[in-house]
Amino acid sequence: MSLSRFLVECGLSKDAPTWEDRQQRERAIIQLIRTGNNLNQIAKQLNAQRGTIDYANLEQTIKTLRAVLQQIDRLCHQQ
């Protein structure tokens, strides 16, 4: 959520998101971006067919992605 959108929500809603809510959303989005980058690196390695797959890294990335998506889902349903 951009700062301008945050301010609009605050002005129009009785249940406006708090500053802490906005910070949590931003952290969740950053985690999601990082996880996406990891998945892209894994896909690039698979497409290039070089080296072996680090299944521990893949499994950890998937676990992180699930946790981030659950966090985003909780944040979205708080409003």
PDB file of N, CA, C and O in Angstrom:
ATOM      1  N   MET A   1       0.853  -1.168   0.000  1.00  0.00           N
ATOM      2  CA  MET A   1       0.000   0.000   0.000  1.00  0.00           C
ATOM      3  C   MET A   1       0.897   1.228   0.000  1.00  0.00           C
ATOM      4  O   MET A   1       1.778   1.368   0.848  1.00  0.00           O
ATOM      5  N   SER A   2       0.668   2.094  -0.936  1.00  0.00           N
ATOM      6  CA  SER A   2       1.469   3.313  -1.015  1.00  0.00           C
ATOM      7  C   SER A   2       1.080   4.260   0.119  1.00  0.00           C
ATOM      8  O   SER A   2       0.030   4.107   0.743  1.00  0.00           O
ATOM      9  N   LEU A   3       1.939   5.232   0.369  1.00  0.00           N
ATOM     10  CA  LEU A   3       1.665   6.199   1.419  1.00  0.00           C
ATOM     11  C   LEU A   3       0.394   6.982   1.110  1.00  0.00           C
ATOM     12  O   LEU A   3      -0.425   7.218   1.997  1.00  0.00           O
ATOM     13  N   SER A   4       0.230   7.385  -0.154  1.00  0.00           N
ATOM     14  CA  SER A   4      -0.972   8.140  -0.507  1.00  0.00           C
ATOM     15  C   SER A   4      -2.225   7.291  -0.316  1.00  0.00           C
ATOM     16  O   SER A   4      -3.242   7.790   0.167  1.00  0.00           O
ATOM     17  N   ARG A   5      -2.163   6.021  -0.689  1.00  0.00           N
ATOM     18  CA  ARG A   5      -3.322   5.133  -0.501  1.00  0.00           C
ATOM     19  C   ARG A   5      -3.588   4.928   0.979  1.00  0.00           C
ATOM     20  O   ARG A   5      -4.744   4.896   1.401  1.00  0.00           O
ATOM     21  N   PHE A   6      -2.532   4.788   1.776  1.00  0.00           N
ATOM     22  CA  PHE A   6      -2.650   4.641   3.224  1.00  0.00           C
ATOM     23  C   PHE A   6      -3.383   5.842   3.811  1.00  0.00           C
ATOM     24  O   PHE A   6      -4.270   5.680   4.648  1.00  0.00           O
ATOM     25  N   LEU A   7      -3.017   7.044   3.377  1.00  0.00           N
ATOM     26  CA  LEU A   7      -3.651   8.257   3.876  1.00  0.00           C
ATOM     27  C   LEU A   7      -5.119   8.323   3.455  1.00  0.00           C
ATOM     28  O   LEU A   7      -5.971   8.749   4.235  1.00  0.00           O
ATOM     29  N   VAL A   8      -5.412   7.903   2.226  1.00  0.00           N
ATOM     30  CA  VAL A   8      -6.802   7.869   1.767  1.00  0.00           C
ATOM     31  C   VAL A   8      -7.608   6.913   2.629  1.00  0.00           C
ATOM     32  O   VAL A   8      -8.712   7.243   3.061  1.00  0.00           O
ATOM     33  N   GLU A   9      -7.060   5.726   2.883  1.00  0.00           N
ATOM     34  CA  GLU A   9      -7.749   4.741   3.725  1.00  0.00           C
ATOM     35  C   GLU A   9      -8.004   5.309   5.119  1.00  0.00           C
ATOM     36  O   GLU A   9      -9.079   5.115   5.687  1.00  0.00           O
ATOM     37  N   CYS A  10      -7.028   6.001   5.659  1.00  0.00           N
ATOM     38  CA  CYS A  10      -7.183   6.600   6.988  1.00  0.00           C
ATOM     39  C   CYS A  10      -8.310   7.627   6.987  1.00  0.00           C
ATOM     40  O   CYS A  10      -9.077   7.710   7.947  1.00  0.00           O
ATOM     41  N   GLY A  11      -8.411   8.402   5.926  1.00  0.00           N
ATOM     42  CA  GLY A  11      -9.417   9.445   5.850  1.00  0.00           C
ATOM     43  C   GLY A  11     -10.815   8.929   5.583  1.00  0.00           C
ATOM     44  O   GLY A  11     -11.790   9.557   5.994  1.00  0.00           O
ATOM     45  N   LEU A  12     -10.934   7.799   4.903  1.00  0.00           N
ATOM     46  CA  LEU A  12     -12.241   7.308   4.493  1.00  0.00           C
ATOM     47  C   LEU A  12     -12.800   6.184   5.362  1.00  0.00           C
ATOM     48  O   LEU A  12     -13.989   5.875   5.287  1.00  0.00           O
ATOM     49  N   SER A  13     -11.973   5.590   6.163  1.00  0.00           N
ATOM     50  CA  SER A  13     -12.391   4.410   6.897  1.00  0.00           C
ATOM     51  C   SER A  13     -12.406   4.663   8.394  1.00  0.00           C
ATOM     52  O   SER A  13     -11.544   5.352   8.940  1.00  0.00           O
ATOM     53  N   LYS A  14     -13.405   4.089   9.038  1.00  0.00           N
ATOM     54  CA  LYS A  14     -13.431   4.134  10.496  1.00  0.00           C
ATOM     55  C   LYS A  14     -12.389   3.180  11.061  1.00  0.00           C
ATOM     56  O   LYS A  14     -11.822   3.422  12.126  1.00  0.00           O
ATOM     57  N   ASP A  15     -12.145   2.099  10.340  1.00  0.00           N
ATOM     58  CA  ASP A  15     -11.177   1.089  10.765  1.00  0.00           C
ATOM     59  C   ASP A  15      -9.921   1.203   9.925  1.00  0.00           C
ATOM     60  O   ASP A  15      -9.484   0.234   9.303  1.00  0.00           O
ATOM     61  N   ALA A  16      -9.355   2.372   9.911  1.00  0.00           N
ATOM     62  CA  ALA A  16      -8.165   2.619   9.091  1.00  0.00           C
ATOM     63  C   ALA A  16      -6.997   1.784   9.607  1.00  0.00           C
ATOM     64  O   ALA A  16      -6.879   1.558  10.811  1.00  0.00           O
ATOM     65  N   PRO A  17      -6.139   1.327   8.707  1.00  0.00           N
ATOM     66  CA  PRO A  17      -4.966   0.560   9.131  1.00  0.00           C
ATOM     67  C   PRO A  17      -4.022   1.444   9.947  1.00  0.00           C
ATOM     68  O   PRO A  17      -3.863   2.634   9.673  1.00  0.00           O
ATOM     69  N   THR A  18      -3.418   0.844  10.930  1.00  0.00           N
ATOM     70  CA  THR A  18      -2.459   1.572  11.752  1.00  0.00           C
ATOM     71  C   THR A  18      -1.110   1.603  11.059  1.00  0.00           C
ATOM     72  O   THR A  18      -0.881   0.901  10.074  1.00  0.00           O
ATOM     73  N   TRP A  19      -0.231   2.422  11.589  1.00  0.00           N
ATOM     74  CA  TRP A  19       1.124   2.489  11.056  1.00  0.00           C
ATOM     75  C   TRP A  19       1.805   1.126  11.180  1.00  0.00           C
ATOM     76  O   TRP A  19       2.554   0.716  10.294  1.00  0.00           O
ATOM     77  N   GLU A  20       1.540   0.433  12.280  1.00  0.00           N
ATOM     78  CA  GLU A  20       2.126  -0.899  12.482  1.00  0.00           C
ATOM     79  C   GLU A  20       1.604  -1.877  11.425  1.00  0.00           C
ATOM     80  O   GLU A  20       2.355  -2.714  10.923  1.00  0.00           O
ATOM     81  N   ASP A  21       0.307  -1.764  11.089  1.00  0.00           N
ATOM     82  CA  ASP A  21      -0.259  -2.617  10.032  1.00  0.00           C
ATOM     83  C   ASP A  21       0.473  -2.380   8.720  1.00  0.00           C
ATOM     84  O   ASP A  21       0.816  -3.327   8.012  1.00  0.00           O
ATOM     85  N   ARG A  22       0.706  -1.136   8.407  1.00  0.00           N
ATOM     86  CA  ARG A  22       1.399  -0.797   7.156  1.00  0.00           C
ATOM     87  C   ARG A  22       2.821  -1.354   7.160  1.00  0.00           C
ATOM     88  O   ARG A  22       3.292  -1.876   6.150  1.00  0.00           O
ATOM     89  N   GLN A  23       3.501  -1.240   8.302  1.00  0.00           N
ATOM     90  CA  GLN A  23       4.863  -1.763   8.399  1.00  0.00           C
ATOM     91  C   GLN A  23       4.883  -3.276   8.234  1.00  0.00           C
ATOM     92  O   GLN A  23       5.771  -3.816   7.575  1.00  0.00           O
ATOM     93  N   GLN A  24       3.904  -3.970   8.831  1.00  0.00           N
ATOM     94  CA  GLN A  24       3.828  -5.424   8.691  1.00  0.00           C
ATOM     95  C   GLN A  24       3.601  -5.811   7.235  1.00  0.00           C
ATOM     96  O   GLN A  24       4.215  -6.757   6.742  1.00  0.00           O
ATOM     97  N   ARG A  25       2.738  -5.100   6.555  1.00  0.00           N
ATOM     98  CA  ARG A  25       2.488  -5.392   5.137  1.00  0.00           C
ATOM     99  C   ARG A  25       3.745  -5.191   4.305  1.00  0.00           C
ATOM    100  O   ARG A  25       4.069  -6.003   3.439  1.00  0.00           O
ATOM    101  N   GLU A  26       4.447  -4.101   4.577  1.00  0.00           N
ATOM    102  CA  GLU A  26       5.675  -3.839   3.815  1.00  0.00           C
ATOM    103  C   GLU A  26       6.713  -4.928   4.055  1.00  0.00           C
ATOM    104  O   GLU A  26       7.376  -5.366   3.115  1.00  0.00           O
ATOM    105  N   ARG A  27       6.861  -5.367   5.294  1.00  0.00           N
ATOM    106  CA  ARG A  27       7.819  -6.447   5.587  1.00  0.00           C
ATOM    107  C   ARG A  27       7.410  -7.743   4.894  1.00  0.00           C
ATOM    108  O   ARG A  27       8.258  -8.462   4.366  1.00  0.00           O
ATOM    109  N   ALA A  28       6.107  -8.042   4.895  1.00  0.00           N
ATOM    110  CA  ALA A  28       5.628  -9.255   4.233  1.00  0.00           C
ATOM    111  C   ALA A  28       5.886  -9.192   2.733  1.00  0.00           C
ATOM    112  O   ALA A  28       6.273 -10.190   2.125  1.00  0.00           O
ATOM    113  N   ILE A  29       5.676  -8.036   2.143  1.00  0.00           N
ATOM    114  CA  ILE A  29       5.920  -7.884   0.705  1.00  0.00           C
ATOM    115  C   ILE A  29       7.406  -8.054   0.393  1.00  0.00           C
ATOM    116  O   ILE A  29       7.760  -8.692  -0.598  1.00  0.00           O
ATOM    117  N   ILE A  30       8.267  -7.497   1.221  1.00  0.00           N
ATOM    118  CA  ILE A  30       9.714  -7.641   1.017  1.00  0.00           C
ATOM    119  C   ILE A  30      10.118  -9.109   1.112  1.00  0.00           C
ATOM    120  O   ILE A  30      10.924  -9.586   0.314  1.00  0.00           O
ATOM    121  N   GLN A  31       9.557  -9.827   2.091  1.00  0.00           N
ATOM    122  CA  GLN A  31       9.855 -11.254   2.216  1.00  0.00           C
ATOM    123  C   GLN A  31       9.373 -12.015   0.986  1.00  0.00           C
ATOM    124  O   GLN A  31      10.056 -12.915   0.496  1.00  0.00           O
ATOM    125  N   LEU A  32       8.205 -11.651   0.494  1.00  0.00           N
ATOM    126  CA  LEU A  32       7.668 -12.310  -0.686  1.00  0.00           C
ATOM    127  C   LEU A  32       8.557 -12.064  -1.900  1.00  0.00           C
ATOM    128  O   LEU A  32       8.788 -12.977  -2.692  1.00  0.00           O
ATOM    129  N   ILE A  33       9.053 -10.849  -2.051  1.00  0.00           N
ATOM    130  CA  ILE A  33       9.960 -10.523  -3.155  1.00  0.00           C
ATOM    131  C   ILE A  33      11.239 -11.343  -3.053  1.00  0.00           C
ATOM    132  O   ILE A  33      11.710 -11.888  -4.051  1.00  0.00           O
ATOM    133  N   ARG A  34      11.797 -11.430  -1.861  1.00  0.00           N
ATOM    134  CA  ARG A  34      13.030 -12.216  -1.660  1.00  0.00           C
ATOM    135  C   ARG A  34      12.798 -13.685  -1.998  1.00  0.00           C
ATOM    136  O   ARG A  34      13.626 -14.329  -2.642  1.00  0.00           O
ATOM    137  N   THR A  35      11.657 -14.200  -1.550  1.00  0.00           N
ATOM    138  CA  THR A  35      11.356 -15.598  -1.833  1.00  0.00           C
ATOM    139  C   THR A  35      11.184 -15.812  -3.333  1.00  0.00           C
ATOM    140  O   THR A  35      11.644 -16.815  -3.879  1.00  0.00           O
ATOM    141  N   GLY A  36      10.521 -14.871  -3.992  1.00  0.00           N
ATOM    142  CA  GLY A  36      10.371 -14.950  -5.445  1.00  0.00           C
ATOM    143  C   GLY A  36      11.707 -14.950  -6.151  1.00  0.00           C
ATOM    144  O   GLY A  36      11.901 -15.673  -7.128  1.00  0.00           O
ATOM    145  N   ASN A  37      12.639 -14.132  -5.654  1.00  0.00           N
ATOM    146  CA  ASN A  37      13.982 -14.116  -6.234  1.00  0.00           C
ATOM    147  C   ASN A  37      14.658 -15.472  -6.086  1.00  0.00           C
ATOM    148  O   ASN A  37      15.313 -15.948  -7.013  1.00  0.00           O
ATOM    149  N   ASN A  38      14.498 -16.099  -4.912  1.00  0.00           N
ATOM    150  CA  ASN A  38      15.077 -17.431  -4.711  1.00  0.00           C
ATOM    151  C   ASN A  38      14.474 -18.436  -5.677  1.00  0.00           C
ATOM    152  O   ASN A  38      15.191 -19.250  -6.258  1.00  0.00           O
ATOM    153  N   LEU A  39      13.154 -18.384  -5.852  1.00  0.00           N
ATOM    154  CA  LEU A  39      12.508 -19.306  -6.789  1.00  0.00           C
ATOM    155  C   LEU A  39      12.978 -19.065  -8.219  1.00  0.00           C
ATOM    156  O   LEU A  39      13.159 -20.015  -8.981  1.00  0.00           O
ATOM    157  N   ASN A  40      13.176 -17.807  -8.586  1.00  0.00           N
ATOM    158  CA  ASN A  40      13.689 -17.504  -9.924  1.00  0.00           C
ATOM    159  C   ASN A  40      15.086 -18.067 -10.127  1.00  0.00           C
ATOM    160  O   ASN A  40      15.399 -18.573 -11.204  1.00  0.00           O
ATOM    161  N   GLN A  41      15.923 -17.985  -9.112  1.00  0.00           N
ATOM    162  CA  GLN A  41      17.273 -18.537  -9.217  1.00  0.00           C
ATOM    163  C   GLN A  41      17.226 -20.049  -9.372  1.00  0.00           C
ATOM    164  O   GLN A  41      17.994 -20.627 -10.142  1.00  0.00           O
ATOM    165  N   ILE A  42      16.325 -20.684  -8.639  1.00  0.00           N
ATOM    166  CA  ILE A  42      16.185 -22.138  -8.748  1.00  0.00           C
ATOM    167  C   ILE A  42      15.700 -22.505 -10.148  1.00  0.00           C
ATOM    168  O   ILE A  42      16.218 -23.438 -10.762  1.00  0.00           O
ATOM    169  N   ALA A  43      14.706 -21.774 -10.654  1.00  0.00           N
ATOM    170  CA  ALA A  43      14.189 -22.049 -12.000  1.00  0.00           C
ATOM    171  C   ALA A  43      15.264 -21.829 -13.053  1.00  0.00           C
ATOM    172  O   ALA A  43      15.376 -22.604 -14.003  1.00  0.00           O
ATOM    173  N   LYS A  44      16.050 -20.780 -12.890  1.00  0.00           N
ATOM    174  CA  LYS A  44      17.119 -20.506 -13.854  1.00  0.00           C
ATOM    175  C   LYS A  44      18.129 -21.649 -13.880  1.00  0.00           C
ATOM    176  O   LYS A  44      18.572 -22.068 -14.949  1.00  0.00           O
ATOM    177  N   GLN A  45      18.488 -22.149 -12.708  1.00  0.00           N
ATOM    178  CA  GLN A  45      19.430 -23.261 -12.635  1.00  0.00           C
ATOM    179  C   GLN A  45      18.826 -24.511 -13.279  1.00  0.00           C
ATOM    180  O   GLN A  45      19.516 -25.231 -14.000  1.00  0.00           O
ATOM    181  N   LEU A  46      17.548 -24.770 -13.022  1.00  0.00           N
ATOM    182  CA  LEU A  46      16.913 -25.941 -13.628  1.00  0.00           C
ATOM    183  C   LEU A  46      16.837 -25.812 -15.139  1.00  0.00           C
ATOM    184  O   LEU A  46      17.087 -26.779 -15.859  1.00  0.00           O
ATOM    185  N   ASN A  47      16.494 -24.627 -15.626  1.00  0.00           N
ATOM    186  CA  ASN A  47      16.404 -24.413 -17.070  1.00  0.00           C
ATOM    187  C   ASN A  47      17.762 -24.521 -17.749  1.00  0.00           C
ATOM    188  O   ASN A  47      17.850 -24.970 -18.891  1.00  0.00           O
ATOM    189  N   ALA A  48      18.807 -24.118 -17.065  1.00  0.00           N
ATOM    190  CA  ALA A  48      20.156 -24.203 -17.635  1.00  0.00           C
ATOM    191  C   ALA A  48      20.716 -25.616 -17.519  1.00  0.00           C
ATOM    192  O   ALA A  48      21.714 -25.952 -18.157  1.00  0.00           O
ATOM    193  N   GLN A  49      20.075 -26.431 -16.711  1.00  0.00           N
ATOM    194  CA  GLN A  49      20.487 -27.809 -16.471  1.00  0.00           C
ATOM    195  C   GLN A  49      21.957 -27.919 -16.102  1.00  0.00           C
ATOM    196  O   GLN A  49      22.678 -28.785 -16.598  1.00  0.00           O
ATOM    197  N   ARG A  50      22.382 -27.031 -15.229  1.00  0.00           N
ATOM    198  CA  ARG A  50      23.760 -27.124 -14.761  1.00  0.00           C
ATOM    199  C   ARG A  50      23.754 -27.382 -13.266  1.00  0.00           C
ATOM    200  O   ARG A  50      22.933 -26.839 -12.527  1.00  0.00           O
ATOM    201  N   GLY A  51      24.651 -28.190 -12.851  1.00  0.00           N
ATOM    202  CA  GLY A  51      24.767 -28.489 -11.432  1.00  0.00           C
ATOM    203  C   GLY A  51      23.633 -29.371 -10.944  1.00  0.00           C
ATOM    204  O   GLY A  51      22.844 -29.902 -11.726  1.00  0.00           O
ATOM    205  N   THR A  52      23.579 -29.507  -9.657  1.00  0.00           N
ATOM    206  CA  THR A  52      22.530 -30.313  -9.050  1.00  0.00           C
ATOM    207  C   THR A  52      21.577 -29.389  -8.300  1.00  0.00           C
ATOM    208  O   THR A  52      21.898 -28.241  -7.993  1.00  0.00           O
ATOM    209  N   ILE A  53      20.432 -29.913  -8.026  1.00  0.00           N
ATOM    210  CA  ILE A  53      19.425 -29.150  -7.303  1.00  0.00           C
ATOM    211  C   ILE A  53      19.694 -29.275  -5.809  1.00  0.00           C
ATOM    212  O   ILE A  53      19.884 -30.376  -5.292  1.00  0.00           O
ATOM    213  N   ASP A  54      19.709 -28.161  -5.138  1.00  0.00           N
ATOM    214  CA  ASP A  54      19.854 -28.161  -3.683  1.00  0.00           C
ATOM    215  C   ASP A  54      18.445 -28.276  -3.094  1.00  0.00           C
ATOM    216  O   ASP A  54      17.764 -27.272  -2.886  1.00  0.00           O
ATOM    217  N   TYR A  55      18.025 -29.505  -2.833  1.00  0.00           N
ATOM    218  CA  TYR A  55      16.660 -29.730  -2.375  1.00  0.00           C
ATOM    219  C   TYR A  55      16.397 -29.096  -1.014  1.00  0.00           C
ATOM    220  O   TYR A  55      15.268 -28.697  -0.729  1.00  0.00           O
ATOM    221  N   ALA A  56      17.413 -29.000  -0.176  1.00  0.00           N
ATOM    222  CA  ALA A  56      17.228 -28.346   1.121  1.00  0.00           C
ATOM    223  C   ALA A  56      16.888 -26.872   0.912  1.00  0.00           C
ATOM    224  O   ALA A  56      15.999 -26.340   1.577  1.00  0.00           O
ATOM    225  N   ASN A  57      17.586 -26.216  -0.002  1.00  0.00           N
ATOM    226  CA  ASN A  57      17.308 -24.814  -0.305  1.00  0.00           C
ATOM    227  C   ASN A  57      15.922 -24.661  -0.924  1.00  0.00           C
ATOM    228  O   ASN A  57      15.187 -23.734  -0.584  1.00  0.00           O
ATOM    229  N   LEU A  58      15.568 -25.562  -1.826  1.00  0.00           N
ATOM    230  CA  LEU A  58      14.254 -25.522  -2.457  1.00  0.00           C
ATOM    231  C   LEU A  58      13.161 -25.706  -1.417  1.00  0.00           C
ATOM    232  O   LEU A  58      12.169 -24.978  -1.421  1.00  0.00           O
ATOM    233  N   GLU A  59      13.335 -26.664  -0.536  1.00  0.00           N
ATOM    234  CA  GLU A  59      12.334 -26.921   0.504  1.00  0.00           C
ATOM    235  C   GLU A  59      12.201 -25.718   1.444  1.00  0.00           C
ATOM    236  O   GLU A  59      11.091 -25.339   1.818  1.00  0.00           O
ATOM    237  N   GLN A  60      13.326 -25.124   1.821  1.00  0.00           N
ATOM    238  CA  GLN A  60      13.287 -23.956   2.696  1.00  0.00           C
ATOM    239  C   GLN A  60      12.608 -22.774   2.007  1.00  0.00           C
ATOM    240  O   GLN A  60      11.846 -22.039   2.635  1.00  0.00           O
ATOM    241  N   THR A  61      12.883 -22.596   0.732  1.00  0.00           N
ATOM    242  CA  THR A  61      12.255 -21.509  -0.024  1.00  0.00           C
ATOM    243  C   THR A  61      10.746 -21.708  -0.087  1.00  0.00           C
ATOM    244  O   THR A  61       9.993 -20.746   0.064  1.00  0.00           O
ATOM    245  N   ILE A  62      10.298 -22.926  -0.305  1.00  0.00           N
ATOM    246  CA  ILE A  62       8.865 -23.208  -0.367  1.00  0.00           C
ATOM    247  C   ILE A  62       8.217 -22.980   0.998  1.00  0.00           C
ATOM    248  O   ILE A  62       7.117 -22.433   1.073  1.00  0.00           O
ATOM    249  N   LYS A  63       8.883 -23.391   2.070  1.00  0.00           N
ATOM    250  CA  LYS A  63       8.350 -23.155   3.421  1.00  0.00           C
ATOM    251  C   LYS A  63       8.242 -21.661   3.707  1.00  0.00           C
ATOM    252  O   LYS A  63       7.250 -21.199   4.272  1.00  0.00           O
ATOM    253  N   THR A  64       9.259 -20.916   3.317  1.00  0.00           N
ATOM    254  CA  THR A  64       9.241 -19.472   3.521  1.00  0.00           C
ATOM    255  C   THR A  64       8.128 -18.835   2.718  1.00  0.00           C
ATOM    256  O   THR A  64       7.420 -17.959   3.216  1.00  0.00           O
ATOM    257  N   LEU A  65       7.968 -19.265   1.483  1.00  0.00           N
ATOM    258  CA  LEU A  65       6.905 -18.734   0.631  1.00  0.00           C
ATOM    259  C   LEU A  65       5.535 -18.994   1.246  1.00  0.00           C
ATOM    260  O   LEU A  65       4.689 -18.100   1.273  1.00  0.00           O
ATOM    261  N   ARG A  66       5.313 -20.190   1.731  1.00  0.00           N
ATOM    262  CA  ARG A  66       4.030 -20.511   2.376  1.00  0.00           C
ATOM    263  C   ARG A  66       3.792 -19.619   3.589  1.00  0.00           C
ATOM    264  O   ARG A  66       2.690 -19.100   3.774  1.00  0.00           O
ATOM    265  N   ALA A  67       4.816 -19.438   4.414  1.00  0.00           N
ATOM    266  CA  ALA A  67       4.670 -18.602   5.606  1.00  0.00           C
ATOM    267  C   ALA A  67       4.361 -17.156   5.245  1.00  0.00           C
ATOM    268  O   ALA A  67       3.523 -16.517   5.882  1.00  0.00           O
ATOM    269  N   VAL A  68       5.030 -16.648   4.235  1.00  0.00           N
ATOM    270  CA  VAL A  68       4.796 -15.265   3.809  1.00  0.00           C
ATOM    271  C   VAL A  68       3.390 -15.114   3.248  1.00  0.00           C
ATOM    272  O   VAL A  68       2.711 -14.131   3.545  1.00  0.00           O
ATOM    273  N   LEU A  69       2.949 -16.061   2.451  1.00  0.00           N
ATOM    274  CA  LEU A  69       1.599 -15.995   1.888  1.00  0.00           C
ATOM    275  C   LEU A  69       0.542 -16.074   2.987  1.00  0.00           C
ATOM    276  O   LEU A  69      -0.482 -15.395   2.911  1.00  0.00           O
ATOM    277  N   GLN A  70       0.780 -16.892   4.001  1.00  0.00           N
ATOM    278  CA  GLN A  70      -0.156 -16.968   5.122  1.00  0.00           C
ATOM    279  C   GLN A  70      -0.186 -15.646   5.890  1.00  0.00           C
ATOM    280  O   GLN A  70      -1.248 -15.192   6.316  1.00  0.00           O
ATOM    281  N   GLN A  71       0.984 -15.035   6.063  1.00  0.00           N
ATOM    282  CA  GLN A  71       1.049 -13.756   6.756  1.00  0.00           C
ATOM    283  C   GLN A  71       0.297 -12.682   5.970  1.00  0.00           C
ATOM    284  O   GLN A  71      -0.447 -11.894   6.553  1.00  0.00           O
ATOM    285  N   ILE A  72       0.485 -12.648   4.669  1.00  0.00           N
ATOM    286  CA  ILE A  72      -0.221 -11.678   3.828  1.00  0.00           C
ATOM    287  C   ILE A  72      -1.728 -11.935   3.900  1.00  0.00           C
ATOM    288  O   ILE A  72      -2.514 -10.991   3.977  1.00  0.00           O
ATOM    289  N   ASP A  73      -2.126 -13.191   3.874  1.00  0.00           N
ATOM    290  CA  ASP A  73      -3.542 -13.525   3.965  1.00  0.00           C
ATOM    291  C   ASP A  73      -4.135 -13.041   5.285  1.00  0.00           C
ATOM    292  O   ASP A  73      -5.233 -12.485   5.300  1.00  0.00           O
ATOM    293  N   ARG A  74      -3.422 -13.246   6.390  1.00  0.00           N
ATOM    294  CA  ARG A  74      -3.895 -12.761   7.693  1.00  0.00           C
ATOM    295  C   ARG A  74      -4.020 -11.247   7.704  1.00  0.00           C
ATOM    296  O   ARG A  74      -5.005 -10.701   8.201  1.00  0.00           O
ATOM    297  N   LEU A  75      -3.017 -10.571   7.155  1.00  0.00           N
ATOM    298  CA  LEU A  75      -3.046  -9.098   7.107  1.00  0.00           C
ATOM    299  C   LEU A  75      -4.211  -8.592   6.270  1.00  0.00           C
ATOM    300  O   LEU A  75      -4.851  -7.602   6.625  1.00  0.00           O
ATOM    301  N   CYS A  76      -4.487  -9.263   5.165  1.00  0.00           N
ATOM    302  CA  CYS A  76      -5.583  -8.841   4.298  1.00  0.00           C
ATOM    303  C   CYS A  76      -6.944  -9.056   4.957  1.00  0.00           C
ATOM    304  O   CYS A  76      -7.878  -8.289   4.718  1.00  0.00           O
ATOM    305  N   HIS A  77      -7.059 -10.078   5.771  1.00  0.00           N
ATOM    306  CA  HIS A  77      -8.349 -10.376   6.392  1.00  0.00           C
ATOM    307  C   HIS A  77      -8.555  -9.668   7.722  1.00  0.00           C
ATOM    308  O   HIS A  77      -9.610  -9.815   8.338  1.00  0.00           O
ATOM    309  N   GLN A  78      -7.571  -8.906   8.174  1.00  0.00           N
ATOM    310  CA  GLN A  78      -7.732  -8.154   9.416  1.00  0.00           C
ATOM    311  C   GLN A  78      -8.658  -6.966   9.211  1.00  0.00           C
ATOM    312  O   GLN A  78      -9.280  -6.498  10.165  1.00  0.00           O
ATOM    313  N   GLN A  79      -8.756  -6.476   8.000  1.00  0.00           N
ATOM    314  CA  GLN A  79      -9.550  -5.276   7.753  1.00  0.00           C
ATOM    315  C   GLN A  79     -10.991  -5.616   7.504  1.00  0.00           C
ATOM    316  O   GLN A  79     -11.805  -4.721   7.276  1.00  0.00           O
TER     317      GLN A  79
END
